[in-house]
Amino acid sequence: MDDIMIKSPLLTAVEEAMHFIQKNIQVRFEFDGHLQRIEKWQFPLEAIRELQLNAIIHRD
């Protein structure tokens, strides 16, 4: 089990949390014939960022 304590300003904290989440969720790589691989995350990163921002904005 991994955890982190973030004590940064809000904008920096969101980025730190995203790095932590990316470190702890699964990623797979797909190749479609181009030279660059495609990363497929276990959960969409845009959705995770939106969840974080909603949690910050709507906190009590």
A tleap script that builds the chain and sets N, CA, C and O, in Angstrom:
source leaprc.protein.ff14SB
mol = sequence {
  NMET ASP ASP ILE MET ILE LYS SER PRO LEU
  LEU THR ALA VAL GLU GLU ALA MET HIE PHE
  ILE GLN LYS ASN ILE GLN VAL ARG PHE GLU
  PHE ASP GLY HIE LEU GLN ARG ILE GLU LYS
  TRP GLN PHE PRO LEU GLU ALA ILE ARG GLU
  LEU GLN LEU ASN ALA ILE ILE HIE ARG CASP
}
set mol.1.N position { 0.852 -1.168 0.000 }
set mol.1.CA position { 0.000 0.000 0.000 }
set mol.1.C position { 0.899 1.233 0.000 }
set mol.1.O position { 1.901 1.292 0.712 }
set mol.2.N position { 0.526 2.191 -0.795 }
set mol.2.CA position { 1.311 3.411 -0.954 }
set mol.2.C position { 0.437 4.602 -0.599 }
set mol.2.O position { -0.759 4.611 -0.894 }
set mol.3.N position { 1.026 5.599 0.030 }
set mol.3.CA position { 0.285 6.823 0.319 }
set mol.3.C position { 1.232 8.006 0.228 }
set mol.3.O position { 2.451 7.849 0.151 }
set mol.4.N position { 0.638 9.198 0.240 }
set mol.4.CA position { 1.425 10.415 0.116 }
set mol.4.C position { 0.725 11.525 0.885 }
set mol.4.O position { -0.504 11.582 0.920 }
set mol.5.N position { 1.498 12.398 1.494 }
set mol.5.CA position { 0.966 13.576 2.166 }
set mol.5.C position { 1.401 14.780 1.337 }
set mol.5.O position { 2.593 15.058 1.206 }
set mol.6.N position { 0.433 15.485 0.784 }
set mol.6.CA position { 0.725 16.637 -0.059 }
set mol.6.C position { 0.380 17.901 0.717 }
set mol.6.O position { -0.751 18.073 1.172 }
set mol.7.N position { 1.362 18.779 0.864 }
set mol.7.CA position { 1.169 20.029 1.602 }
set mol.7.C position { 1.554 21.231 0.741 }
set mol.7.O position { 2.074 22.225 1.247 }
set mol.8.N position { 1.295 21.131 -0.554 }
set mol.8.CA position { 1.657 22.177 -1.499 }
set mol.8.C position { 0.459 23.087 -1.759 }
set mol.8.O position { -0.663 22.758 -1.374 }
set mol.9.N position { 0.691 24.231 -2.412 }
set mol.9.CA position { -0.440 25.046 -2.871 }
set mol.9.C position { -1.336 24.229 -3.807 }
set mol.9.O position { -0.884 23.245 -4.391 }
set mol.10.N position { -2.595 24.630 -3.950 }
set mol.10.CA position { -3.579 23.804 -4.646 }
set mol.10.C position { -3.172 23.405 -6.057 }
set mol.10.O position { -3.288 22.233 -6.415 }
set mol.11.N position { -2.705 24.336 -6.858 }
set mol.11.CA position { -2.368 23.986 -8.239 }
set mol.11.C position { -1.210 23.000 -8.299 }
set mol.11.O position { -1.210 22.091 -9.129 }
set mol.12.N position { -0.241 23.172 -7.439 }
set mol.12.CA position { 0.873 22.230 -7.381 }
set mol.12.C position { 0.412 20.895 -6.812 }
set mol.12.O position { 0.880 19.842 -7.243 }
set mol.13.N position { -0.500 20.933 -5.851 }
set mol.13.CA position { -1.001 19.707 -5.229 }
set mol.13.C position { -1.729 18.827 -6.238 }
set mol.13.O position { -1.614 17.602 -6.189 }
set mol.14.N position { -2.474 19.438 -7.147 }
set mol.14.CA position { -3.175 18.655 -8.173 }
set mol.14.C position { -2.164 17.921 -9.048 }
set mol.14.O position { -2.353 16.746 -9.362 }
set mol.15.N position { -1.103 18.603 -9.441 }
set mol.15.CA position { -0.074 17.962 -10.264 }
set mol.15.C position { 0.634 16.843 -9.505 }
set mol.15.O position { 0.892 15.781 -10.069 }
set mol.16.N position { 0.947 17.072 -8.237 }
set mol.16.CA position { 1.591 16.032 -7.426 }
set mol.16.C position { 0.675 14.824 -7.272 }
set mol.16.O position { 1.133 13.684 -7.338 }
set mol.17.N position { -0.613 15.068 -7.067 }
set mol.17.CA position { -1.571 13.971 -6.941 }
set mol.17.C position { -1.679 13.198 -8.247 }
set mol.17.O position { -1.793 11.973 -8.226 }
set mol.18.N position { -1.646 13.891 -9.386 }
set mol.18.CA position { -1.705 13.210 -10.675 }
set mol.18.C position { -0.484 12.313 -10.871 }
set mol.18.O position { -0.619 11.190 -11.358 }
set mol.19.N position { 0.689 12.787 -10.504 }
set mol.19.CA position { 1.897 11.964 -10.620 }
set mol.19.C position { 1.789 10.730 -9.724 }
set mol.19.O position { 2.175 9.632 -10.123 }
set mol.20.N position { 1.263 10.915 -8.515 }
set mol.20.CA position { 1.096 9.792 -7.596 }
set mol.20.C position { 0.115 8.765 -8.172 }
set mol.20.O position { 0.368 7.561 -8.118 }
set mol.21.N position { -0.995 9.244 -8.719 }
set mol.21.CA position { -2.000 8.343 -9.278 }
set mol.21.C position { -1.431 7.602 -10.483 }
set mol.21.O position { -1.628 6.394 -10.616 }
set mol.22.N position { -0.730 8.313 -11.360 }
set mol.22.CA position { -0.143 7.666 -12.525 }
set mol.22.C position { 0.877 6.609 -12.129 }
set mol.22.O position { 1.046 5.609 -12.827 }
set mol.23.N position { 1.552 6.828 -11.016 }
set mol.23.CA position { 2.530 5.856 -10.536 }
set mol.23.C position { 1.844 4.588 -10.030 }
set mol.23.O position { 2.444 3.513 -10.033 }
set mol.24.N position { 0.582 4.714 -9.595 }
set mol.24.CA position { -0.079 3.594 -8.927 }
set mol.24.C position { -1.214 2.947 -9.714 }
set mol.24.O position { -1.840 2.013 -9.212 }
set mol.25.N position { -1.502 3.414 -10.938 }
set mol.25.CA position { -2.493 2.728 -11.757 }
set mol.25.C position { -1.776 2.058 -12.917 }
set mol.25.O position { -0.631 2.382 -13.231 }
set mol.26.N position { -2.462 1.128 -13.539 }
set mol.26.CA position { -1.842 0.339 -14.605 }
set mol.26.C position { -1.871 1.098 -15.930 }
set mol.26.O position { -2.783 1.876 -16.209 }
set mol.27.N position { -0.865 0.850 -16.714 }
set mol.27.CA position { -0.788 1.404 -18.061 }
set mol.27.C position { -0.339 0.294 -19.007 }
set mol.27.O position { 0.513 -0.527 -18.666 }
set mol.28.N position { -0.917 0.287 -20.175 }
set mol.28.CA position { -0.467 -0.657 -21.195 }
set mol.28.C position { -0.143 0.142 -22.454 }
set mol.28.O position { -0.592 1.277 -22.613 }
set mol.29.N position { 0.615 -0.443 -23.317 }
set mol.29.CA position { 1.065 0.244 -24.520 }
set mol.29.C position { 0.551 -0.483 -25.746 }
set mol.29.O position { 0.592 -1.711 -25.823 }
set mol.30.N position { 0.069 0.287 -26.699 }
set mol.30.CA position { -0.399 -0.277 -27.964 }
set mol.30.C position { 0.436 0.316 -29.091 }
set mol.30.O position { 0.918 1.446 -29.014 }
set mol.31.N position { 0.587 -0.470 -30.119 }
set mol.31.CA position { 1.332 -0.035 -31.293 }
set mol.31.C position { 0.410 -0.163 -32.500 }
set mol.31.O position { -0.201 -1.209 -32.720 }
set mol.32.N position { 0.317 0.906 -33.274 }
set mol.32.CA position { -0.571 0.890 -34.433 }
set mol.32.C position { 0.191 1.057 -35.745 }
set mol.32.O position { -0.374 1.511 -36.740 }
set mol.33.N position { 1.451 0.697 -35.747 }
set mol.33.CA position { 2.253 0.784 -36.950 }
set mol.33.C position { 3.079 2.054 -37.054 }
set mol.33.O position { 3.958 2.152 -37.910 }
set mol.34.N position { 2.809 3.023 -36.199 }
set mol.34.CA position { 3.610 4.236 -36.172 }
set mol.34.C position { 4.818 4.031 -35.266 }
set mol.34.O position { 4.907 3.032 -34.552 }
set mol.35.N position { 5.735 4.971 -35.301 }
set mol.35.CA position { 6.943 4.834 -34.490 }
set mol.35.C position { 6.696 5.072 -33.009 }
set mol.35.O position { 7.438 4.567 -32.166 }
set mol.36.N position { 5.663 5.835 -32.687 }
set mol.36.CA position { 5.411 6.171 -31.287 }
set mol.36.C position { 4.327 5.259 -30.707 }
set mol.36.O position { 3.315 4.995 -31.357 }
set mol.37.N position { 4.547 4.788 -29.498 }
set mol.37.CA position { 3.566 3.919 -28.843 }
set mol.37.C position { 2.419 4.760 -28.270 }
set mol.37.O position { 2.564 5.962 -28.051 }
set mol.38.N position { 1.284 4.106 -28.033 }
set mol.38.CA position { 0.100 4.753 -27.478 }
set mol.38.C position { -0.099 4.219 -26.066 }
set mol.38.O position { -0.169 3.008 -25.859 }
set mol.39.N position { -0.190 5.130 -25.090 }
set mol.39.CA position { -0.408 4.731 -23.696 }
set mol.39.C position { -1.903 4.600 -23.441 }
set mol.39.O position { -2.667 5.513 -23.754 }
set mol.40.N position { -2.321 3.494 -22.885 }
set mol.40.CA position { -3.711 3.258 -22.498 }
set mol.40.C position { -3.743 3.066 -20.985 }
set mol.40.O position { -3.333 2.023 -20.476 }
set mol.41.N position { -4.225 4.066 -20.278 }
set mol.41.CA position { -4.269 4.021 -18.816 }
set mol.41.C position { -5.477 3.242 -18.340 }
set mol.41.O position { -6.481 3.140 -19.045 }
set mol.42.N position { -5.378 2.693 -17.138 }
set mol.42.CA position { -6.458 1.920 -16.531 }
set mol.42.C position { -7.722 2.772 -16.410 }
set mol.42.O position { -8.829 2.272 -16.608 }
set mol.43.N position { -7.561 4.050 -16.089 }
set mol.43.CA position { -8.651 5.017 -16.016 }
set mol.43.C position { -8.249 6.228 -16.849 }
set mol.43.O position { -7.065 6.559 -16.906 }
set mol.44.N position { -9.197 6.897 -17.496 }
set mol.44.CA position { -8.841 8.084 -18.284 }
set mol.44.C position { -8.261 9.178 -17.386 }
set mol.44.O position { -8.867 9.547 -16.380 }
set mol.45.N position { -7.091 9.691 -17.752 }
set mol.45.CA position { -6.424 10.695 -16.924 }
set mol.45.C position { -7.234 11.993 -16.848 }
set mol.45.O position { -7.204 12.682 -15.828 }
set mol.46.N position { -7.952 12.326 -17.914 }
set mol.46.CA position { -8.785 13.532 -17.891 }
set mol.46.C position { -9.889 13.409 -16.844 }
set mol.46.O position { -10.213 14.383 -16.166 }
set mol.47.N position { -10.466 12.219 -16.711 }
set mol.47.CA position { -11.520 11.989 -15.725 }
set mol.47.C position { -10.966 12.078 -14.300 }
set mol.47.O position { -11.630 12.607 -13.409 }
set mol.48.N position { -9.768 11.567 -14.088 }
set mol.48.CA position { -9.154 11.629 -12.757 }
set mol.48.C position { -8.869 13.075 -12.377 }
set mol.48.O position { -9.109 13.477 -11.239 }
set mol.49.N position { -8.357 13.861 -13.326 }
set mol.49.CA position { -8.096 15.283 -13.061 }
set mol.49.C position { -9.406 16.012 -12.729 }
set mol.49.O position { -9.449 16.834 -11.814 }
set mol.50.N position { -10.461 15.707 -13.474 }
set mol.50.CA position { -11.769 16.325 -13.224 }
set mol.50.C position { -12.287 15.959 -11.833 }
set mol.50.O position { -12.844 16.808 -11.137 }
set mol.51.N position { -12.107 14.701 -11.424 }
set mol.51.CA position { -12.512 14.284 -10.080 }
set mol.51.C position { -11.764 15.070 -9.003 }
set mol.51.O position { -12.357 15.505 -8.016 }
set mol.52.N position { -10.483 15.244 -9.199 }
set mol.52.CA position { -9.682 16.004 -8.232 }
set mol.52.C position { -10.165 17.448 -8.135 }
set mol.52.O position { -10.375 17.969 -7.040 }
set mol.53.N position { -10.338 18.084 -9.281 }
set mol.53.CA position { -10.753 19.488 -9.279 }
set mol.53.C position { -12.142 19.656 -8.675 }
set mol.53.O position { -12.378 20.615 -7.940 }
set mol.54.N position { -13.068 18.740 -8.969 }
set mol.54.CA position { -14.407 18.798 -8.366 }
set mol.54.C position { -14.329 18.615 -6.850 }
set mol.54.O position { -15.051 19.283 -6.109 }
set mol.55.N position { -13.465 17.723 -6.389 }
set mol.55.CA position { -13.309 17.524 -4.945 }
set mol.55.C position { -12.781 18.774 -4.262 }
set mol.55.O position { -13.189 19.092 -3.145 }
set mol.56.N position { -11.872 19.489 -4.928 }
set mol.56.CA position { -11.329 20.721 -4.352 }
set mol.56.C position { -12.368 21.831 -4.360 }
set mol.56.O position { -12.533 22.534 -3.363 }
set mol.57.N position { -13.068 21.992 -5.473 }
set mol.57.CA position { -14.018 23.088 -5.621 }
set mol.57.C position { -15.221 22.908 -4.693 }
set mol.57.O position { -15.703 23.882 -4.115 }
set mol.58.N position { -15.705 21.687 -4.545 }
set mol.58.CA position { -16.929 21.434 -3.781 }
set mol.58.C position { -16.664 20.946 -2.355 }
set mol.58.O position { -17.564 20.397 -1.719 }
set mol.59.N position { -15.456 21.134 -1.850 }
set mol.59.CA position { -15.162 20.683 -0.493 }
set mol.59.C position { -15.911 21.557 0.516 }
set mol.59.O position { -16.273 22.694 0.213 }
set mol.60.N position { -16.134 21.028 1.688 }
set mol.60.CA position { -16.818 21.771 2.761 }
set mol.60.C position { -15.814 22.393 3.693 }
set mol.60.O position { -16.195 23.058 4.656 }
savepdb mol mol.pdb
quit
